[in-house]
Amino acid sequence: MTINRVNPCARWSDVTVYNGIAHFVEVPETDTSVGIREQAQQVFAQAEEMLAAANSDKSRILSCTIYLTDFANIDEFNQEWEAWLPEGSAPSRACVKAELANPEYLVEISFVAAAK
């Protein structure tokens, strides 16, 4: 089977699709000076772009690993998460506290989704 890499560079690909399953990671890229709600919204908007690039959408997300720098933000993050997902389509997920590569990031999410 062919591995499809979207926008590959030396360090990563925006999306990697194999056997109908898309894998990708998103961090806030627009404005890291904002709070968790706004950073989550940035990640979700970027995720929708990557899902579209993989011929998928947010209703087809299979699982996510959510990395938060501070669990004090989890309630606000969860409110944004629940508002973003279509009803009845919540994926399996893990949520961990982590130190992220950029100290301004409050959230990073690793996505696995079914391509159409």
N, C-alpha and C positions, 0 to 999 in steps of 0.2 A: 504494500500500500504506500501511496505517496504521502509525504509530509508537506503540508502547505504552510509556509512561513510568510506572514504579512509584514512588510517593511522590516526585513532583517538588517541588523547592523552587527558590529563586532561583539557587542555585549548582550544583546537580546533581540527578540522579534516582538512586534506589537501583539501579534496573535500567532499561535501555533495550532494548526488543525490536523488531527490525525484520526482516521477511521470515524469521521463524523463528530468528533469531540474537539471543541475549541478550548484552549488554555491561554489565559492572559492575566496580567497584573496591572492595576491602576493605582496611581498616587495623585494627589491634587497638583495640577500643573498650572493653573491660572493665577491663583493668589493664595500664598501660604500664610499671609498675615491675618487671615480670618479665622473664626472659630470652627468647631467641629461640624456644626450644621452645614455651613457653607463649603467646607472642605469635602464633606460627604457628598453634597450635591454636585460638586465638580467631578468627583470620582464616578458618580452615577452617570452623569452626562457623557463622560469619556467612555465608560463601559458600554453605553448604548451605541456609540460610534464603533467600538471594536466588535460588539455583537453583530452589528450590521455588516461589518467587513468580513465576518465569518458566516454570513447568511444565517443569522440567528436573531434572537431578541430576548428581552429580560424574562419573558415567561418560560424560556427554555434553559435557564440557569439550573445546573444540577447541584453544584456545591460551591461554597465560598469559604475562604479563610480570611477573617477580618483581623487586622493587626491595629490595635489602638495603643497610643503611647501612655494613656491615662484612663483607667477604668472610671474615673469621675465623669468621663464623657459618654459612658455607655448608654445612659437613658436618652440623651439627646440624639445620639447616633441611631439608636433603635427606632425612635420616632421618625427620623428621616428614612430609614431603611424600610419600615412598614408602609410609609406613604409612597415610596417609590415602586415597590413590588406590586404587580397585579394580584388581586385577591385570589387566594387558593394556589399560588405558584411559588411560595417560599421554598427555597432550596435547603438542603442540609447545610449546616454551617458550623464553623468553630470560630471563637472569638478569643484572641490572646493578647496579652499585654506585651509590648515589644519596644525596643529601642530601634528607631527607623534610621535609614541612611542619612536623611536630611533632618536635622533637629527641629525644623519648622513644620514637618509633616505631623499631623495628628492621627492620620488614618492611612492605611494601605490595604488593598483588597486583592486577593488572588481568586480568580473566577475559573470555573469549569462549566461549559455549556454545550448543549447538543446543537449542532448545526442542522439546518434544514436539508 
